Amino acid sequence: MEAMEKGRMAELMKNREAFAQLAQSSDAQKLKELLKQQSGGVQQAAQAAAAGNPSQLMAIMDQLMHSKEGAELVGRIESQAKKAGLG
């Protein structure tokens, strides 16, 4: 059991590093800026979602995914995540 736990910890650390690198990518930074431009209430929407009401956050994501730039950014980030073994 101990070896299995060590394997899980190693996998979590690998994923953590991959997530950190992905979050610092130029596409992730562009997405962050795009979200700020589209709606000033992203943080409030995220807090509401964490409290059990995801409707505001879903509306922001829907708006984002219906823009050409947003959909392209999300697609590239998804592809990068798969290459990093995150999806």
C-alpha positions in Angstrom: 0.0 0.0 0.0 2.9 2.4 0.8 4.3 2.0 -2.7 0.9 2.8 -4.2 0.6 5.9 -2.1 4.1 7.1 -3.2 3.0 6.5 -6.8 -0.1 8.6 -6.3 1.9 11.4 -4.7 4.4 11.4 -7.6 1.5 11.6 -10.1 -0.1 14.5 -8.2 3.2 16.4 -8.1 3.6 15.8 -11.9 0.1 17.0 -12.5 0.6 20.0 -10.3 3.7 21.0 -12.2 1.9 20.5 -15.5 -1.0 22.6 -14.4 1.3 25.4 -13.2 3.1 25.4 -16.5 -0.2 25.5 -18.4 -1.5 28.3 -16.3 1.6 30.4 -17.1 1.3 29.8 -20.9 0.7 32.7 -23.2 -2.6 31.2 -24.2 -3.7 31.0 -20.6 -2.6 34.6 -20.0 -4.6 35.7 -23.1 -7.6 33.9 -21.9 -7.4 35.6 -18.5 -7.2 39.0 -20.2 -10.1 38.1 -22.5 -12.2 37.1 -19.5 -11.4 40.4 -17.7 -12.5 42.3 -20.9 -15.8 40.4 -21.4 -17.0 40.6 -17.9 -15.8 42.4 -14.8 -17.7 40.0 -12.6 -15.6 36.8 -13.2 -14.4 36.6 -9.6 -17.9 37.2 -8.2 -19.3 34.5 -10.6 -16.6 32.1 -9.4 -17.5 32.8 -5.8 -21.1 32.2 -6.5 -20.3 29.0 -8.3 -18.2 27.8 -5.3 -21.3 28.6 -3.1 -23.5 26.4 -5.3 -24.8 28.8 -7.9 -22.9 28.3 -11.2 -25.3 30.2 -13.5 -23.3 33.4 -13.7 -20.0 31.5 -14.4 -21.7 29.4 -17.0 -23.1 32.5 -18.7 -19.6 34.0 -18.9 -18.2 30.7 -20.2 -21.0 30.5 -22.8 -20.2 34.0 -24.0 -16.5 33.2 -24.1 -17.0 30.0 -26.1 -19.2 31.8 -28.6 -16.4 34.3 -29.5 -14.0 33.1 -32.1 -10.9 34.2 -30.1 -12.2 32.6 -26.9 -13.1 29.3 -28.6 -9.6 29.2 -30.2 -7.8 29.9 -27.0 -9.8 27.2 -25.1 -9.1 24.7 -27.9 -5.4 25.4 -27.8 -5.2 25.2 -24.0 -7.2 21.9 -24.1 -4.7 20.5 -26.6 -1.8 21.6 -24.4 -3.4 20.0 -21.4 -3.8 16.7 -23.3 -0.2 16.8 -24.4 0.8 17.3 -20.8 -1.2 14.3 -19.7 -3.9 16.2 -18.0 -6.9 15.2 -20.0 
